[in-house]
Amino acid sequence: MAKRRYQGSLATWEGKLRRVMQRLGVSTYDWNADRFGGWVRFQYNGQQYRFEQSIQNARAHGVDLVSGTDAFAQLVLALEDLARMVERGIYDLPTWIAGMRMLPEPPPLPECFRILGFAEMPSSLDAVRQQYRRLAKVMHPDAGGDPAQFLRLTEAAQEAERWMDRHSPNR
């Protein structure tokens, strides 16, 4: 894999980004670049968008970048390509970028659900109860499980049930 180096300083790419954003009609945006990569975040028609690139991500896709400035350059060039498509009427920006909108991070999964082995929020109280029964059969002291671990599991199940009850849409 050959090293990919883009010509120009970070200031050069910042100026090019400013011109691309003007072409797109975007007045509110910010960006950051460091030695590992960079990002560009902007608002368009009331929606927040974020593009980012890193040396590591580029490498995973077969491009060996030399610096974070090179990653930032790739972002600017991608936005420039997007501006060209918009200007030529190939795509309008909201259609092309609809899948790239920056979505809010989901809230962290409460610890009680992680103890029960859930990777994401269970869909129902029944799912919590089924998971507890499945684990209890294996972790119960009568089945050779550790009493302290079983107590922790039981307390987590009780807390999860209370959480589900408090956050139920039918309350």
C-alpha positions in Angstrom: 0.0 0.0 0.0 1.6 3.2 -1.2 1.6 6.3 1.1 -0.9 8.9 0.0 0.2 12.5 0.5 -2.0 15.5 -0.4 -0.3 18.8 -1.3 -0.9 21.8 0.9 -0.9 22.9 4.5 -3.8 22.7 6.9 -4.4 26.4 6.2 -4.7 25.6 2.5 -7.3 22.9 3.1 -9.1 25.2 5.6 -9.4 27.8 2.9 -10.7 25.3 0.4 -13.2 24.0 2.9 -14.5 27.6 3.4 -15.0 27.9 -0.4 -16.7 24.5 -0.7 -19.1 25.5 2.2 -19.9 28.7 0.4 -20.7 26.7 -2.8 -23.1 24.5 -0.8 -24.7 27.5 0.8 -23.6 26.4 4.3 -22.9 29.3 6.6 -22.7 27.5 9.9 -20.0 24.9 10.2 -17.0 23.9 12.3 -14.1 21.5 11.9 -11.1 20.1 13.6 -8.0 18.4 12.4 -5.2 16.8 14.4 -2.3 14.4 13.6 -4.7 11.4 13.5 -7.6 12.8 11.3 -10.3 15.3 11.3 -14.0 16.1 11.0 -16.3 18.7 9.5 -19.7 19.4 11.1 -22.2 21.6 9.5 -25.9 22.6 9.6 -28.0 22.4 6.4 -31.7 23.1 6.3 -31.9 22.8 10.1 -30.2 19.4 10.1 -26.8 18.7 11.6 -24.2 16.7 9.5 -20.8 15.4 10.3 -18.1 13.9 8.1 -15.0 12.5 9.6 -11.9 10.7 8.4 -8.9 9.3 10.2 -5.6 7.7 9.2 -6.8 4.5 10.8 -10.1 4.5 8.9 -8.4 5.2 5.6 -5.9 2.4 6.2 -8.8 0.0 6.8 -10.0 1.0 3.4 -6.7 0.5 1.6 -5.4 4.1 1.7 -2.2 4.7 3.6 -2.3 8.4 4.6 0.8 10.2 5.9 -0.9 12.6 8.3 -4.1 13.9 9.9 -3.9 16.8 7.4 -4.1 14.3 4.6 -7.3 12.8 6.3 -8.7 16.3 6.5 -7.8 16.9 2.8 -9.9 13.8 1.9 -12.9 15.3 3.8 -12.6 18.5 1.9 -12.3 16.8 -1.4 -15.3 14.6 -0.7 -17.3 17.7 0.2 -16.1 19.3 -3.0 -17.3 16.3 -5.0 -20.7 16.7 -3.3 -20.8 20.4 -4.2 -20.1 19.5 -7.8 -23.0 17.0 -7.8 -25.3 19.5 -6.3 -24.3 22.2 -8.8 -24.8 19.9 -11.7 -28.2 18.8 -10.5 -27.2 15.2 -10.2 -28.3 15.1 -6.6 -29.7 17.6 -4.2 -27.9 17.7 -1.0 -30.6 16.4 1.4 -31.2 13.4 -0.8 -27.6 12.5 -1.2 -26.7 13.0 2.4 -29.8 11.7 4.1 -28.0 8.6 5.4 -25.2 10.7 6.9 -27.1 12.8 9.3 -25.5 13.0 12.7 -27.9 11.2 15.0 -27.9 11.7 18.8 -26.1 9.0 20.8 -28.4 6.6 22.5 -28.4 6.9 26.2 -26.1 4.4 27.9 -27.6 1.1 28.9 -28.2 1.0 32.7 -25.9 -1.4 34.6 -28.8 -3.7 35.7 -29.4 -4.6 32.0 -25.8 -5.2 31.3 -25.6 -7.6 34.4 -28.5 -9.5 32.9 -26.5 -9.8 29.6 -28.4 -7.3 27.4 -26.3 -5.4 24.9 -29.3 -3.1 24.2 -32.5 -2.1 25.9 -34.9 -5.0 26.0 -38.2 -4.6 24.3 -40.4 -5.6 27.2 -40.6 -6.5 30.8 -41.3 -10.1 29.7 -37.9 -10.1 27.9 -36.2 -9.1 31.2 -38.1 -11.8 33.1 -37.2 -14.5 30.5 -33.6 -13.5 30.6 -33.5 -13.6 34.4 -35.1 -17.1 34.5 -32.6 -18.4 31.9 -29.6 -17.1 33.8 -31.0 -18.0 37.2 -31.2 -21.7 36.2 -27.4 -21.7 35.6 -26.3 -19.3 38.3 -28.5 -20.5 41.2 -26.4 -21.9 44.1 -28.4 -25.2 43.9 -27.1 -25.5 40.3 -23.5 -24.9 41.4 -23.5 -21.1 41.0 -21.9 -18.6 43.3 -24.3 -17.2 45.9 -22.9 -13.7 45.7 -23.2 -13.7 41.9 -26.8 -15.0 42.1 -27.7 -12.3 44.5 -26.2 -9.7 42.2 -28.2 -11.2 39.3 -31.4 -11.1 41.3 -30.9 -7.5 42.4 -30.2 -6.5 38.8 -33.4 -8.2 37.7 -35.4 -6.4 40.3 -33.8 -3.1 39.4 -34.4 -3.7 35.7 -38.1 -4.5 36.4 -38.5 -1.2 38.4 -36.7 0.7 35.5 -39.0 -0.8 32.9 -42.1 0.0 35.1 -40.9 3.6 35.6 -40.2 4.1 31.9 -43.2 2.3 30.5 -45.2 4.4 27.9 -48.4 3.1 29.5 -47.8 4.7 32.9 
